[in-house]
Amino acid sequence: MQITRTNPFNGETNTLNIDVTDEQVQAYMDGALIQDAFPQLTAGEREFIKTGITEEAWDEMFS
């Protein structure tokens, strides 16, 4: 599924193709913890869904 988010720090909008189902997205939107809704994702993928910050941007900000 393609997920588009905007990084709140630099305003950059990114779209990533992330392996999630509609049911998982709905569970997250209904209040499931992100690690429970998307157990197969990496921490970086979950961070992108939650905040819009890509792994690359995170590394640039906190390297």
C-alpha positions, -999 to 999 in steps of 0.1 A, spaced: 0 0 0 13 35 -8 13 57 22 20 94 19 30 116 49 46 150 54 77 154 76 67 180 102 103 192 105 111 201 69 77 200 52 88 174 27 61 150 15 71 114 8 53 83 -4 65 49 6 52 15 -6 47 -3 27 34 -39 31 2 -34 52 -34 -44 48 -65 -23 50 -74 -42 81 -41 -33 98 -45 3 89 -81 3 103 -69 -13 135 -43 14 139 -68 41 132 -92 25 157 -65 29 184 -43 -2 183 -7 4 193 14 8 161 36 -22 169 6 -44 174 -12 -32 143 19 -36 121 41 -63 137 58 -71 104 72 -36 98 105 -22 108 108 5 133 116 30 105 85 20 86 63 24 117 79 58 124 71 70 89 34 59 93 32 77 127 52 109 120 60 112 83 98 111 91 117 88 68 147 68 80 170 90 59 156 122 73 158 108 109 195 99 103 202 134 89 185 151 119 202 130 146 235 117 131 
